[in-house]
Structures are given as C-alpha cells and as structure tokens.
Amino acid sequence: MDIRPGLISLRQCPTLRAIHDGWGRIELKLETPDTRYWLTTEGLHEKSSTAPVNHVVNYITVEKLTLEGDWDLAAVYSPEAWRLSQGFDYCQSLYRELRERTEELEREFSWEVKTEIDRLKAELQRTNQAVLALSERVCGSC
C-alpha cells in the first residue's frame, strides 16, 4: 500500500471529470486502476445537515472499483481526516521497512543496517506521536 496523495497534490492534478449539481462542484482529480479520488472545489464551507458531506469544499471522496466493475463510494474525508489517513499509511510504510531491515540484520549483522533500524524506530515514534495528536483533533470534532 502506498501513501495516498495529499490534498495539495490533488488540487494540482488536472480535472479528469467534473460533476455540477445544486450543491456544488466535485472534480475527479486522480484515477488509479482500483481507486478514484474526487475533490470538492465548490460548495459548502462547513458540514451541514441539509447537504451531503461530500459537498464541503476540500473534502475528498474516494471510490473503489467493485468486482462487478462498478465504482462504489468508499469514504468521504475532511482535510484533517485525510491527513490522519496519510499518517496511518506512512506508519505502515515505516513498519514494513523496519520489518525488512530487521530480517536483514538477523541474516547478517551490519552496523549500517543497525543504524537504519534505529533511525526507523525514531521516525516511527515521532510519526506515532503526530498521528495520535491529529487523531485527537479529528475525533474530538466527531
């Protein structure tokens, strides 16, 4: 799994398709073989009980390809929740790299690999602290 694209990156992507309706404008910014990323560029400035949540400006709507070949709504993220998801992606990437380096060190000791493991552990600790702080902010508004 890769780290999902950032909000700034999505804004800079060309619009592949756009949907205009009474609530605003949602633009397809990125499509991979199994995922679509839509960005709301016009609409509400905050959540409202009178409109769909994916019509809030800067919210990201994710669609996944089904086994039948259709696109299905997977999730809608606020900018803060999107950053939190990126943090989880980054942690998974660090854990995967740490596991690979640890296995490498178990096969044959190397100071270079040991140093890299120490760096990865420190980066994981910092990242976990940042993810925890962001999750408290995101979940505090739930």
C-alpha positions as a Markdown table, in Angstrom:
| # | Residue | x | y | z |
|---|---|---|---|---|
| 1 | Met | 0.0 | 0.0 | 0.0 |
| 2 | Asp | 1.3 | 3.4 | -0.9 |
| 3 | Ile | 0.7 | 6.7 | 0.9 |
| 4 | Arg | -2.4 | 8.3 | -0.6 |
| 5 | Pro | -2.0 | 11.6 | -2.4 |
| 6 | Gly | -2.1 | 14.8 | -0.4 |
| 7 | Leu | -4.8 | 17.4 | -0.7 |
| 8 | Ile | -2.3 | 19.9 | -2.2 |
| 9 | Ser | -1.3 | 17.3 | -4.8 |
| 10 | Leu | -4.9 | 16.5 | -5.6 |
| 11 | Arg | -5.6 | 20.3 | -6.1 |
| 12 | Gln | -2.8 | 20.5 | -8.6 |
| 13 | Cys | -3.9 | 17.5 | -10.6 |
| 14 | Pro | -5.9 | 18.2 | -13.8 |
| 15 | Thr | -9.6 | 17.7 | -13.6 |
| 16 | Leu | -10.4 | 14.5 | -15.4 |
| 17 | Arg | -14.2 | 14.9 | -15.0 |
| 18 | Ala | -16.5 | 17.2 | -13.0 |
| 19 | Ile | -19.9 | 16.9 | -11.5 |
| 20 | His | -22.0 | 20.0 | -11.1 |
| 21 | Asp | -25.2 | 19.9 | -9.1 |
| 22 | Gly | -27.3 | 22.1 | -6.8 |
| 23 | Trp | -24.8 | 21.6 | -4.0 |
| 24 | Gly | -21.6 | 22.5 | -5.8 |
| 25 | Arg | -18.8 | 21.0 | -7.9 |
| 26 | Ile | -16.9 | 17.8 | -7.4 |
| 27 | Glu | -13.9 | 17.1 | -9.6 |
| 28 | Leu | -12.3 | 13.8 | -10.4 |
| 29 | Lys | -8.6 | 14.5 | -9.8 |
| 30 | Leu | -6.9 | 11.1 | -9.9 |
| 31 | Glu | -7.8 | 7.7 | -11.0 |
| 32 | Thr | -5.8 | 4.5 | -10.4 |
| 33 | Pro | -6.8 | 1.0 | -11.6 |
| 34 | Asp | -8.9 | 0.5 | -8.5 |
| 35 | Thr | -9.5 | 3.9 | -6.9 |
| 36 | Arg | -10.9 | 7.3 | -7.8 |
| 37 | Tyr | -10.2 | 10.5 | -5.9 |
| 38 | Trp | -12.7 | 13.3 | -6.1 |
| 39 | Leu | -12.1 | 16.8 | -4.7 |
| 40 | Thr | -14.9 | 19.2 | -3.8 |
| 41 | Thr | -13.9 | 22.5 | -5.3 |
| 42 | Glu | -17.2 | 24.4 | -4.9 |
| 43 | Gly | -19.9 | 24.0 | -2.3 |
| 44 | Leu | -20.4 | 24.4 | 1.4 |
| 45 | His | -17.7 | 25.8 | 3.6 |
| 46 | Glu | -18.6 | 23.5 | 6.5 |
| 47 | Lys | -20.7 | 20.4 | 7.1 |
| 48 | Ser | -24.5 | 20.9 | 7.2 |
| 49 | Ser | -27.4 | 18.5 | 7.9 |
| 50 | Thr | -29.1 | 19.8 | 4.8 |
| 51 | Ala | -26.4 | 18.7 | 2.3 |
| 52 | Pro | -24.3 | 15.6 | 1.5 |
| 53 | Val | -21.0 | 15.7 | 3.4 |
| 54 | Asn | -19.0 | 15.3 | 0.1 |
| 55 | His | -20.2 | 18.7 | -1.0 |
| 56 | Val | -18.0 | 20.5 | 1.5 |
| 57 | Val | -15.1 | 22.4 | -0.1 |
| 58 | Asn | -11.7 | 20.5 | 0.2 |
| 59 | Tyr | -13.4 | 17.2 | 1.2 |
| 60 | Ile | -12.1 | 14.2 | -0.6 |
| 61 | Thr | -14.5 | 11.5 | -1.9 |
| 62 | Val | -12.9 | 8.0 | -2.6 |
| 63 | Glu | -14.5 | 5.5 | -4.8 |
| 64 | Lys | -13.3 | 1.9 | -5.1 |
| 65 | Leu | -13.7 | -0.5 | -8.1 |
| 66 | Thr | -16.0 | -3.4 | -7.3 |
| 67 | Leu | -15.6 | -7.0 | -8.5 |
| 68 | Glu | -18.5 | -6.3 | -10.9 |
| 69 | Gly | -16.6 | -3.4 | -12.5 |
| 70 | Asp | -18.6 | -0.6 | -11.0 |
| 71 | Trp | -17.4 | 2.3 | -8.9 |
| 72 | Asp | -18.6 | 2.4 | -5.3 |
| 73 | Leu | -18.4 | 5.1 | -2.7 |
| 74 | Ala | -15.8 | 4.0 | -0.2 |
| 75 | Ala | -15.4 | 7.1 | 2.1 |
| 76 | Val | -15.5 | 10.9 | 2.3 |
| 77 | Tyr | -12.7 | 12.6 | 4.2 |
| 78 | Ser | -12.4 | 16.0 | 5.7 |
| 79 | Pro | -8.9 | 17.6 | 5.1 |
| 80 | Glu | -7.9 | 16.7 | 8.7 |
| 81 | Ala | -9.1 | 13.1 | 8.4 |
| 82 | Trp | -7.3 | 12.8 | 5.1 |
| 83 | Arg | -4.0 | 13.9 | 6.7 |
| 84 | Leu | -4.7 | 11.3 | 9.5 |
| 85 | Ser | -5.2 | 8.6 | 6.9 |
| 86 | Gln | -1.9 | 9.6 | 5.2 |
| 87 | Gly | -0.2 | 9.3 | 8.7 |
| 88 | Phe | -1.5 | 5.8 | 9.0 |
| 89 | Asp | -0.3 | 5.0 | 5.5 |
| 90 | Tyr | 3.2 | 6.4 | 6.4 |
| 91 | Cys | 3.3 | 4.4 | 9.6 |
| 92 | Gln | 2.5 | 1.2 | 7.7 |
| 93 | Ser | 5.3 | 2.0 | 5.3 |
| 94 | Leu | 7.8 | 2.6 | 8.1 |
| 95 | Tyr | 6.7 | -0.7 | 9.9 |
| 96 | Arg | 7.2 | -2.6 | 6.6 |
| 97 | Glu | 10.6 | -1.1 | 6.1 |
| 98 | Leu | 11.5 | -1.8 | 9.7 |
| 99 | Arg | 10.5 | -5.4 | 9.4 |
| 100 | Glu | 12.6 | -5.9 | 6.2 |
| 101 | Arg | 15.7 | -4.3 | 7.8 |
| 102 | Thr | 15.3 | -6.4 | 11.0 |
| 103 | Glu | 15.1 | -9.6 | 8.9 |
| 104 | Glu | 18.2 | -8.4 | 7.0 |
| 105 | Leu | 20.0 | -7.8 | 10.3 |
| 106 | Glu | 19.0 | -11.2 | 11.6 |
| 107 | Arg | 20.5 | -12.8 | 8.5 |
| 108 | Glu | 23.8 | -10.9 | 8.7 |
| 109 | Phe | 24.8 | -8.2 | 11.2 |
| 110 | Ser | 25.8 | -4.8 | 9.8 |
| 111 | Trp | 26.3 | -1.5 | 11.6 |
| 112 | Glu | 24.8 | 0.3 | 8.6 |
| 113 | Val | 21.6 | -1.7 | 8.9 |
| 114 | Lys | 21.5 | -1.4 | 12.7 |
| 115 | Thr | 21.8 | 2.4 | 12.3 |
| 116 | Glu | 19.0 | 2.4 | 9.8 |
| 117 | Ile | 16.8 | 0.4 | 12.2 |
| 118 | Asp | 17.5 | 2.9 | 14.9 |
| 119 | Arg | 16.6 | 5.7 | 12.5 |
| 120 | Leu | 13.3 | 4.0 | 11.5 |
| 121 | Lys | 12.4 | 3.4 | 15.2 |
| 122 | Ala | 12.9 | 7.1 | 16.0 |
| 123 | Glu | 10.9 | 8.1 | 12.9 |
| 124 | Leu | 8.1 | 5.7 | 13.9 |
| 125 | Gln | 8.0 | 7.2 | 17.4 |
| 126 | Arg | 7.7 | 10.8 | 16.0 |
| 127 | Thr | 5.1 | 9.7 | 13.5 |
| 128 | Asn | 3.0 | 7.9 | 16.0 |
| 129 | Gln | 3.0 | 10.9 | 18.3 |
| 130 | Ala | 1.9 | 13.1 | 15.4 |
| 131 | Val | -0.8 | 10.7 | 14.4 |
| 132 | Leu | -2.1 | 10.5 | 17.9 |
| 133 | Ala | -2.3 | 14.3 | 18.2 |
| 134 | Leu | -4.0 | 14.6 | 14.9 |
| 135 | Ser | -6.5 | 11.8 | 15.8 |
| 136 | Glu | -7.4 | 13.6 | 19.0 |
| 137 | Arg | -8.2 | 16.7 | 16.9 |
| 138 | Val | -10.1 | 14.8 | 14.3 |
| 139 | Cys | -12.0 | 12.6 | 16.7 |
| 140 | Gly | -12.6 | 15.4 | 19.1 |
| 141 | Ser | -14.8 | 17.0 | 16.4 |
| 142 | Cys | -16.8 | 13.8 | 15.7 |
